[in-house]
Amino acid sequence: MAGRRNVKHCDADGGPIIHIAAALIDDGAGRLLLVRKAGSRWFMQAGGKIEPGEPSLAAVIREVREEIGLILDPDDASHLGCFVAPSPRIS
């Protein structure tokens, strides 16, 4: 994420684009750890918003520690890619 300018980007509907980092944590038996944040009906991967200037690896380490108390070793992490998806609008 280095070099990203502090520019507000918007999606096609005019909503802000957010950048997140999420962890896929598996148990080796084909099961993934999912979380359900307070007030949400949905299960999701542990993770969250990347702070301005924060590297994505640092963000996922911070978010996983905050959400589930797991301290990740950066050497155990693998970058899986960058993905883009529309954010659901809930009225």
C-alpha positions as CSV (number, residue, x, y, z in Angstrom):
1,M,0.0,0.0,0.0
2,A,3.0,2.3,0.1
3,G,2.7,5.3,-2.2
4,R,-1.0,5.5,-2.0
5,R,-2.1,9.1,-2.1
6,N,-4.6,10.4,0.4
7,V,-7.3,10.7,-2.2
8,K,-11.0,10.0,-1.5
9,H,-12.1,7.4,-4.0
10,C,-15.8,6.7,-4.7
11,D,-17.6,3.7,-6.2
12,A,-20.1,3.9,-9.0
13,D,-22.9,4.9,-6.6
14,G,-20.8,7.7,-5.0
15,G,-20.0,5.8,-1.8
16,P,-16.5,5.9,-0.4
17,I,-14.1,3.0,-1.2
18,I,-12.6,1.5,1.9
19,H,-9.5,-0.7,2.0
20,I,-9.5,-3.7,4.3
21,A,-7.2,-6.5,5.3
22,A,-8.7,-9.9,6.3
23,A,-7.2,-13.2,7.5
24,L,-8.1,-16.6,6.2
25,I,-7.3,-18.8,9.2
26,D,-7.6,-22.5,8.8
27,D,-7.2,-25.5,11.1
28,G,-5.5,-27.8,8.6
29,A,-8.7,-29.9,8.4
30,G,-10.4,-27.7,5.8
31,R,-12.3,-25.5,8.3
32,L,-11.9,-21.7,8.4
33,L,-12.3,-19.5,11.4
34,L,-15.0,-16.9,11.0
35,V,-16.2,-14.1,13.3
36,R,-19.5,-12.4,13.8
37,K,-19.0,-8.8,14.9
38,A,-21.4,-7.3,17.4
39,G,-24.6,-6.2,15.8
40,S,-24.1,-8.2,12.6
41,R,-26.1,-11.2,11.3
42,W,-23.2,-12.2,9.1
43,F,-20.1,-14.3,9.7
44,M,-16.9,-13.0,8.0
45,Q,-13.1,-13.3,8.1
46,A,-11.3,-11.6,10.9
47,G,-9.9,-8.2,9.7
48,G,-10.9,-4.7,9.2
49,K,-10.0,-1.3,7.8
50,I,-6.5,-0.4,6.9
51,E,-5.4,2.9,8.6
52,P,-3.9,5.6,6.5
53,G,-0.2,4.8,5.8
54,E,-0.5,1.4,7.4
55,P,0.9,-1.6,5.5
56,S,-1.8,-4.3,4.8
57,L,0.2,-6.9,6.8
58,A,0.4,-4.7,9.8
59,A,-3.3,-4.0,9.5
60,V,-4.3,-7.7,9.5
61,I,-2.0,-8.4,12.4
62,R,-3.5,-5.6,14.4
63,E,-7.1,-6.4,13.5
64,V,-6.8,-10.1,14.3
65,R,-5.2,-9.3,17.7
66,E,-8.0,-6.8,18.4
67,E,-10.9,-9.0,17.3
68,I,-9.9,-12.5,18.5
69,G,-6.7,-12.0,20.6
70,L,-4.5,-14.0,18.3
71,I,-1.0,-12.8,17.8
72,L,0.0,-13.6,14.3
73,D,3.6,-14.1,13.3
74,P,4.3,-12.1,10.1
75,D,6.4,-15.0,8.8
76,D,3.3,-17.2,8.9
77,A,1.3,-14.9,6.7
78,S,0.9,-15.3,2.9
79,H,-0.5,-12.6,0.7
80,L,-3.4,-14.1,-1.3
81,G,-4.2,-11.1,-3.5
82,C,-6.2,-8.0,-3.9
83,F,-10.0,-8.2,-4.5
84,V,-12.7,-5.7,-5.2
85,A,-16.3,-6.1,-4.3
86,P,-19.3,-3.7,-3.9
87,S,-20.3,-2.9,-0.4
88,P,-23.9,-3.8,0.4
89,R,-26.0,-0.8,1.2
90,I,-28.3,-1.4,4.1
91,S,-31.2,1.0,4.6
